[in-house]
Amino acid sequence: MAASTLRPTKLELRILKVLWDSGPSSVRDVQVVLNSEKTTGYTTVLKMLQIMTEKGLVERDESVRPQLYRSKASQ
């Protein structure tokens, strides 16, 4: 399923906004930003990014540690 045909959930949109504003980010980077708005656990953000990768909303750069995630679609 292409990213353009998906409707992201509210949390997915919050994560995408972080990636659009900050550029490629680690799970911890995303979690810190989300935590400033509403308490969000690290494992929640990790699982959401894994799901979003499967959906094609984000892509993961596994060549670096920590792995970086970036949005596949522009805002």
Secondary structure, DSSP 8 states (H G I E B T S, - for coil): --GGG----HHHHHHHHHHHHH-SB-HHHHHHHHHHHS---HHHHHHHHHHHHHHTSEEEETTSSS-EEEESS--
